[in-house]
Amino acid sequence: MTKVGRREFVGGAAAAGVALAAAGTRGLAARAARAADARVEVLVGEEIGTISQDIYGHFAEHLGGVIYDGIWVGENSKVPNTGGIRTALVEALKRIRAPVIRWPGGCFADSYDWRDGTGPREQRPRRTNFWVDAPEWPDGAPKEGPGRYEPNHFGTNEFLRFCQLAGAEGYLAANVRGLGAQSFYEWVEYVNSPAGTTTGAERRATGPLGSRDPYKVRFWGVGNESWGCGGNLTPEEYAMEYRRFTAAVPRYGVDLRFIASGANVDDFNWTRGFFSKTAEKGPFLFGGIYGFGLHHYAWNVSQGRTNDWFAGKGDALKYDEGEYYELLREADRMESLINEHWTIMGQYDRQHRVKLVVDEWGAWYRKGSEVDPTHLLGQQSTMRDALLAGLTLDTFNRHADKVAMANCAQLVNCLHSLFLAHEENFIVTPTFHVFEMFVPHMGAKAVRALFSAPEVRWTRAGKPAEFWGLSGSASVNERQLTLTVTNPHLTEAREAEVAIRGARVTAARARVLAERDVHAHNTFASPREVEPHDETVNAPGGGLFVYRFAPASVTRLSITLG
């Protein structure tokens, strides 16, 4: 995708007008095209790559209310459940065809012994949760409970049963800081060895939600944030740990895909150090690394406060124009992060066998908007978060040749959640609607798209600032073209020419997520305050039509090609 401003747009619009006249187009479409202030051009013949469905993945950590009160309610709960797993959540995940879910962390992963979550629940040990002393615990949060002291009622079998119910694959993150390579070997054995062949397989079949059949889990993360909470390692030290953990793991006929703990935002030294150290053993080792992680969260610095990891973030619900645009611009850094890490990776892995796995991304705010005090790092989700999700997913689509998986953080009751739940209450957030709108992209061929629009302008710290005016991605699946577009401008719609190069348009329709107030959000009392609506599209035939993108909106155009 290319984004250009007003000057470049004027030239492109003039050229488009000539082409339109040459084609003999008349009537409303031609008049509207002359009045358009933006242009979107889709090059159907220029394929980027297949969009992995795993780009639309999720993340569930033992943090606050994600597991207990979110996914897990227990078999005896009054909340509708299947074997203790919240039914409403499972059904919602089916709607978005959830492809993969990462578990058990996050920082929790490197304090977790997988054995603690196996066998009869009444015999499972209670452990101190990694997040027990987090300074962001909400006011009034209990000093005990599963968020601080892990009961291990939800373990490997429960998680993988949850994945089965939702139709998703599991992505398990191993403990590198606290456990050794042998423990990892035995966890793979427990999960994947054939029925009756090992003690691990026999143990898997016993207890609640036991499974005689192997789970055949493909995705295995070797640690989490090993540069920080996962061990405070150097990239060279971690490269050696990664080799030890993956040197001789049994496959059991499963195509195991190991994911290395990658960089935090723009820590290019970590990427360079890991790949250079790995290359010392020979480039053949890159063939055994499926993915390299990347984490990036967007947040605002609170007025009058420092950019402290926990205390300095802005509010989820109360934000002004500047904070709105600044958060989106911070999220938009994902584009440059992907390109720069990819370039470094290619200096050592010249065949680019290792792909990027962005297994934590989203918005992060300060405490105060959580739906219950037990929900550490819980936050509300507004239309601003929907736009952030739209522009980020479009970024992944545009880099379908580089990004193999991504995991929005986190699934429920925490950070950039798709769902909020407490006891019997359950709602979807605006971010959920974006994921549902983007489903047609999954598994389709990403194609190049060009966006021309006047920039958004505002004032930041007394100085002018600017941001792109339209952004999006396009994909083709047989005769169906899906074009998703984010208009970030708070008050101005964008009247855009949409030109499809290399194919003829026979029909088009739109689904739009937009609200009068960008602060709009869903609550337990008003669960449908924010939801998308359908619009008709005047596409008279040929390869060009005009569409008006609403202010602060995410739009999906579904275009049938002749």
GUMARTI-250661 format. One line per field, with one value per residue (C-alpha): residue number from 1; x negated, y negated, z negated. Coordinates in steps of 0.1 Angstrom, whole numbers, padded with zeros to 4 digits. Example, Ala and Ser with C-alpha at 12.3 -4.5 7.8 and 13.67 -1.06 7.14 Angstrom:
! GUMARTI-250661
seq: c(1|2);
X: c(-0123|-0137);
Y: c(0045|0011);
Z: c(-0078|-0071);
This chain:
! GUMARTI-250661
seq: c(1|2|3|4|5|6|7|8|9|10|11|12|13|14|15|16|17|18|19|20|21|22|23|24|25|26|27|28|29|30|31|32|33|34|35|36|37|38|39|40|41|42|43|44|45|46|47|48|49|50|51|52|53|54|55|56|57|58|59|60|61|62|63|64|65|66|67|68|69|70|71|72|73|74|75|76|77|78|79|80|81|82|83|84|85|86|87|88|89|90|91|92|93|94|95|96|97|98|99|100|101|102|103|104|105|106|107|108|109|110|111|112|113|114|115|116|117|118|119|120|121|122|123|124|125|126|127|128|129|130|131|132|133|134|135|136|137|138|139|140|141|142|143|144|145|146|147|148|149|150|151|152|153|154|155|156|157|158|159|160|161|162|163|164|165|166|167|168|169|170|171|172|173|174|175|176|177|178|179|180|181|182|183|184|185|186|187|188|189|190|191|192|193|194|195|196|197|198|199|200|201|202|203|204|205|206|207|208|209|210|211|212|213|214|215|216|217|218|219|220|221|222|223|224|225|226|227|228|229|230|231|232|233|234|235|236|237|238|239|240|241|242|243|244|245|246|247|248|249|250|251|252|253|254|255|256|257|258|259|260|261|262|263|264|265|266|267|268|269|270|271|272|273|274|275|276|277|278|279|280|281|282|283|284|285|286|287|288|289|290|291|292|293|294|295|296|297|298|299|300|301|302|303|304|305|306|307|308|309|310|311|312|313|314|315|316|317|318|319|320|321|322|323|324|325|326|327|328|329|330|331|332|333|334|335|336|337|338|339|340|341|342|343|344|345|346|347|348|349|350|351|352|353|354|355|356|357|358|359|360|361|362|363|364|365|366|367|368|369|370|371|372|373|374|375|376|377|378|379|380|381|382|383|384|385|386|387|388|389|390|391|392|393|394|395|396|397|398|399|400|401|402|403|404|405|406|407|408|409|410|411|412|413|414|415|416|417|418|419|420|421|422|423|424|425|426|427|428|429|430|431|432|433|434|435|436|437|438|439|440|441|442|443|444|445|446|447|448|449|450|451|452|453|454|455|456|457|458|459|460|461|462|463|464|465|466|467|468|469|470|471|472|473|474|475|476|477|478|479|480|481|482|483|484|485|486|487|488|489|490|491|492|493|494|495|496|497|498|499|500|501|502|503|504|505|506|507|508|509|510|511|512|513|514|515|516|517|518|519|520|521|522|523|524|525|526|527|528|529|530|531|532|533|534|535|536|537|538|539|540|541|542|543|544|545|546|547|548|549|550|551|552|553|554|555|556|557|558|559|560|561|562);
X: c(0000|-0011|0002|-0001|0011|0032|0006|0000|0038|0046|0023|0037|0073|0067|0052|0082|0106|0089|0092|0128|0137|0118|0139|0170|0184|0213|0238|0237|0204|0186|0199|0191|0156|0149|0160|0139|0112|0095|0087|0082|0067|0066|0041|0057|0028|0001|0002|-0017|-0011|0015|0029|0024|0055|0033|0028|0062|0050|0056|0038|0050|0028|0034|0037|0066|0099|0087|0089|0110|0143|0134|0128|0133|0164|0163|0187|0210|0214|0248|0231|0239|0208|0194|0172|0166|0158|0180|0204|0210|0173|0170|0199|0185|0151|0168|0183|0148|0133|0107|0076|0051|0049|0017|0014|0005|-0014|-0029|-0050|-0030|-0044|-0080|-0067|-0044|-0050|-0027|-0026|-0007|0023|0027|0044|0074|0082|0084|0048|0034|0011|0018|-0010|-0018|-0009|-0035|-0012|-0006|-0024|-0016|-0011|0019|0042|0075|0087|0107|0091|0091|0057|0064|0081|0070|0056|0029|0027|0031|0054|0044|0080|0074|0045|0033|0063|0088|0071|0068|0105|0114|0095|0113|0147|0139|0123|0089|0054|0034|0001|-0017|-0045|-0072|-0089|-0125|-0134|-0122|-0122|-0147|-0147|-0138|-0106|-0097|-0104|-0080|-0053|-0054|-0052|-0022|-0004|-0012|-0024|0000|0026|0011|-0025|-0040|-0033|-0026|0001|0017|0017|0033|0062|0070|0087|0112|0114|0089|0081|0070|0062|0032|0039|0013|0003|-0019|-0028|-0053|-0068|-0102|-0099|-0083|-0100|-0133|-0149|-0129|-0104|-0114|-0149|-0167|-0189|-0210|-0200|-0231|-0223|-0187|-0199|-0218|-0188|-0165|-0189|-0189|-0151|-0145|-0175|-0158|-0121|-0099|-0075|-0050|-0040|-0032|-0047|-0061|-0065|-0088|-0085|-0115|-0110|-0116|-0121|-0102|-0091|-0123|-0149|-0168|-0198|-0178|-0169|-0205|-0220|-0197|-0201|-0239|-0244|-0222|-0240|-0273|-0260|-0252|-0223|-0206|-0193|-0170|-0150|-0140|-0126|-0091|-0086|-0103|-0083|-0075|-0056|-0042|-0016|-0003|0005|0007|-0014|0009|0009|-0017|-0030|-0061|-0061|-0061|-0053|-0024|-0015|-0019|0006|0037|0074|0094|0126|0115|0093|0091|0084|0047|0046|0069|0046|0014|0026|0033|0000|-0018|0001|-0008|-0045|-0038|-0045|-0080|-0087|-0078|-0100|-0130|-0131|-0125|-0155|-0178|-0165|-0172|-0209|-0214|-0185|-0188|-0160|-0136|-0126|-0118|-0086|-0074|-0050|-0035|-0022|-0013|0002|0030|0038|0028|0044|0042|0066|0100|0123|0122|0156|0146|0117|0105|0096|0060|0051|0088|0100|0130|0128|0142|0144|0108|0098|0117|0098|0066|0075|0085|0053|0032|0049|0046|0009|0005|0025|0002|-0028|-0013|-0047|-0064|-0039|-0028|-0008|0004|0021|0043|0036|0057|0088|0112|0112|0077|0060|0073|0100|0126|0149|0158|0173|0181|0202|0232|0226|0209|0205|0185|0164|0160|0127|0147|0167|0135|0123|0157|0157|0122|0130|0131|0094|0084|0067|0072|0045|0033|0030|0014|0036|0028|0044|0045|0061|0055|0036|0053|0038|0038|0017|-0007|-0026|-0019|-0033|-0014|-0012|0002|0013|0024|0060|0070|0054|0064|0057|0072|0074|0089|0106|0118|0143|0146|0124|0124|0112|0110|0104|0098|0107|0091|0104|0127|0151|0146|0158|0137|0154|0132|0129|0124|0106|0102|0073|0073|0109|0145|0168|0202|0215|0205|0217|0204|0203|0194|0184|0188|0204|0212|0190|0156|0158|0188|0185|0205|0215|0234|0263|0261|0244|0252|0242|0215|0221|0217|0243|0247|0248|0256|0228|0235|0212|0226|0201|0167|0137|0145|0171|0173|0178|0180|0160|0175|0155|0136|0147|0137|0153|0154|0162|0172|0167|0178|0155|0165);
Y: c(0000|-0035|-0066|-0100|-0135|-0162|-0173|-0138|-0131|-0161|-0147|-0112|-0124|-0144|-0113|-0092|-0118|-0113|-0076|-0078|-0100|-0076|-0047|-0066|-0065|-0089|-0100|-0101|-0081|-0106|-0137|-0122|-0113|-0149|-0160|-0133|-0144|-0110|-0080|-0042|-0021|0017|0035|0069|0084|0074|0102|0098|0132|0153|0138|0164|0169|0170|0132|0130|0149|0142|0143|0155|0151|0160|0123|0106|0117|0133|0169|0169|0150|0147|0181|0203|0202|0238|0267|0258|0222|0206|0191|0213|0234|0265|0283|0251|0230|0200|0209|0174|0168|0200|0191|0156|0170|0192|0161|0147|0181|0177|0195|0197|0187|0182|0194|0193|0160|0136|0130|0156|0183|0180|0186|0215|0252|0270|0300|0279|0277|0315|0343|0341|0304|0310|0322|0294|0270|0233|0210|0173|0156|0136|0105|0107|0074|0055|0018|0015|0036|0016|-0001|0024|0055|0084|0094|0130|0149|0165|0133|0132|0169|0194|0224|0242|0252|0242|0261|0277|0300|0272|0248|0272|0282|0246|0243|0274|0260|0226|0243|0228|0241|0238|0219|0229|0208|0226|0216|0208|0187|0212|0247|0265|0281|0315|0301|0286|0320|0337|0311|0318|0355|0350|0330|0349|0385|0411|0427|0452|0448|0428|0420|0384|0397|0418|0388|0366|0391|0389|0363|0337|0330|0358|0367|0401|0388|0365|0328|0325|0290|0274|0240|0238|0206|0209|0184|0150|0116|0132|0098|0088|0108|0140|0140|0107|0125|0110|0119|0141|0159|0165|0178|0205|0213|0215|0241|0262|0262|0272|0295|0329|0325|0355|0348|0376|0370|0333|0304|0286|0249|0232|0195|0176|0148|0117|0080|0054|0027|0012|0032|0040|0050|0080|0091|0086|0104|0134|0139|0133|0158|0184|0180|0190|0226|0224|0210|0244|0236|0210|0238|0249|0215|0210|0175|0147|0127|0090|0071|0036|0018|-0017|-0041|-0078|-0094|-0110|-0147|-0159|-0123|-0105|-0076|-0051|-0015|-0012|-0047|-0070|-0058|-0077|-0069|-0044|-0066|-0102|-0115|-0146|-0150|-0150|-0119|-0102|-0109|-0102|-0068|-0058|-0072|-0051|-0020|-0028|-0023|0013|0007|-0005|0021|0049|0035|0028|0061|0080|0062|0072|0108|0110|0101|0135|0155|0146|0169|0154|0189|0173|0152|0126|0135|0104|0123|0093|0061|0036|0005|0002|-0023|-0031|-0015|-0028|-0015|0022|0038|0054|0048|0084|0076|0065|0045|0047|0017|0006|0005|-0024|-0032|-0045|-0009|0003|-0020|-0009|0027|0019|0001|0028|0058|0039|0035|0073|0080|0057|0076|0111|0122|0114|0119|0155|0150|0122|0123|0095|0089|0099|0120|0110|0086|0073|0046|0046|0072|0084|0094|0082|0106|0107|0135|0140|0108|0110|0084|0080|0048|0027|0045|0078|0062|0053|0089|0101|0076|0088|0125|0126|0116|0148|0172|0148|0133|0099|0075|0041|0010|-0027|-0053|-0090|-0115|-0148|-0143|-0147|-0177|-0187|-0204|-0184|-0202|-0235|-0223|-0211|-0173|-0152|-0117|-0099|-0104|-0069|-0035|0001|0034|0055|0092|0115|0149|0162|0135|0117|0087|0075|0039|0026|-0010|-0032|-0069|-0083|-0119|-0127|-0150|-0147|-0121|-0111|-0110|-0086|-0072|-0035|-0022|0015|0023|0056|0066|0055|0047|0063|0056|0040|0036|0020|0028|-0001|-0006|-0042|-0063|-0099|-0100|-0082|-0076|-0053|-0018|0012|0019|0046|0022|0012|0041|0029|-0007|-0001|0023|0022|0015|0023|-0003|-0001|-0010|-0026|-0006|-0011|0014|0011|0006|-0026|-0039|-0065|-0058|-0081|-0068|-0081|-0100|-0079|-0047|-0012|-0001|0032|0031|0065|0063|0090|0091|0100);
Z: c(0000|0008|-0010|0006|-0003|0014|0040|0053|0052|0075|0102|0098|0099|0131|0148|0135|0151|0185|0182|0171|0202|0225|0211|0219|0184|0179|0153|0116|0112|0134|0117|0082|0094|0103|0068|0049|0026|0023|0044|0038|0065|0063|0085|0088|0107|0082|0056|0023|0008|-0009|-0040|-0068|-0088|-0118|-0115|-0131|-0163|-0200|-0233|-0267|-0298|-0334|-0342|-0361|-0347|-0314|-0325|-0357|-0351|-0314|-0298|-0328|-0351|-0363|-0357|-0386|-0376|-0369|-0338|-0308|-0302|-0285|-0309|-0328|-0297|-0291|-0262|-0250|-0245|-0225|-0202|-0196|-0186|-0161|-0144|-0138|-0128|-0155|-0141|-0170|-0207|-0226|-0262|-0291|-0287|-0285|-0315|-0334|-0310|-0324|-0360|-0351|-0355|-0331|-0355|-0380|-0357|-0351|-0370|-0394|-0402|-0439|-0439|-0418|-0438|-0444|-0432|-0434|-0402|-0384|-0386|-0424|-0431|-0399|-0407|-0384|-0405|-0406|-0437|-0458|-0442|-0467|-0482|-0474|-0446|-0413|-0399|-0427|-0437|-0408|-0417|-0385|-0378|-0342|-0328|-0295|-0290|-0298|-0275|-0246|-0251|-0249|-0216|-0203|-0212|-0195|-0164|-0171|-0173|-0205|-0207|-0238|-0254|-0273|-0305|-0296|-0327|-0353|-0337|-0315|-0281|-0295|-0310|-0275|-0260|-0284|-0278|-0241|-0250|-0273|-0246|-0214|-0221|-0208|-0232|-0256|-0244|-0273|-0309|-0297|-0273|-0301|-0324|-0297|-0295|-0332|-0353|-0342|-0305|-0299|-0263|-0252|-0218|-0213|-0207|-0179|-0188|-0161|-0176|-0205|-0218|-0233|-0262|-0263|-0263|-0272|-0271|-0302|-0324|-0306|-0320|-0314|-0288|-0261|-0226|-0223|-0256|-0244|-0210|-0229|-0251|-0220|-0204|-0236|-0239|-0202|-0195|-0198|-0204|-0193|-0164|-0167|-0131|-0139|-0119|-0149|-0145|-0170|-0176|-0191|-0216|-0195|-0200|-0220|-0196|-0180|-0198|-0166|-0187|-0199|-0164|-0152|-0182|-0179|-0142|-0142|-0170|-0154|-0121|-0138|-0138|-0102|-0081|-0081|-0116|-0103|-0087|-0122|-0133|-0121|-0136|-0153|-0178|-0179|-0206|-0202|-0224|-0218|-0246|-0254|-0280|-0306|-0309|-0335|-0340|-0328|-0304|-0332|-0321|-0345|-0358|-0329|-0304|-0292|-0299|-0279|-0278|-0284|-0256|-0234|-0197|-0202|-0223|-0198|-0168|-0188|-0198|-0162|-0151|-0177|-0166|-0130|-0139|-0132|-0095|-0100|-0127|-0104|-0076|-0097|-0117|-0084|-0068|-0097|-0096|-0059|-0064|-0081|-0068|-0032|-0021|-0047|-0060|-0094|-0094|-0119|-0146|-0162|-0192|-0213|-0200|-0210|-0230|-0267|-0291|-0328|-0353|-0360|-0332|-0341|-0346|-0379|-0404|-0399|-0363|-0364|-0332|-0323|-0302|-0281|-0243|-0223|-0186|-0189|-0196|-0166|-0143|-0159|-0152|-0117|-0107|-0124|-0107|-0074|-0081|-0086|-0054|-0034|-0047|-0041|-0027|-0061|-0089|-0096|-0128|-0151|-0184|-0197|-0234|-0251|-0244|-0272|-0302|-0296|-0274|-0238|-0244|-0219|-0249|-0284|-0309|-0346|-0361|-0339|-0319|-0285|-0257|-0225|-0221|-0189|-0183|-0179|-0151|-0132|-0134|-0122|-0093|-0082|-0081|-0042|-0042|-0059|-0034|-0005|0018|0007|0036|0038|0031|0034|0012|0019|-0005|-0022|-0055|-0089|-0107|-0144|-0170|-0192|-0220|-0203|-0170|-0139|-0133|-0105|-0098|-0067|-0054|-0043|-0048|-0042|-0024|0004|0010|0037|0032|0065|0078|0045|0038|0002|-0004|-0040|-0047|-0078|-0078|-0109|-0106|-0135|-0116|-0079|-0055|-0025|0009|0028|0062|0060|0091|0096|0121|0139|0133|0139|0110|0113|0078|0045|0010|-0022|-0059|-0081|-0117|-0127|-0155|-0160|-0191|-0188|-0226|-0221|-0236|-0246|-0282|-0301|-0303|-0266|-0248|-0212|-0215|-0189|-0160|-0122|-0096|-0059|-0031|0005|0030|0064|0086|0122|0138|0152|0129|0111|0086|0058|0021|-0009|-0039|-0071|-0097|-0122|-0106|-0095|-0063|-0044|-0007|0007|0045|0070|0100|0135);
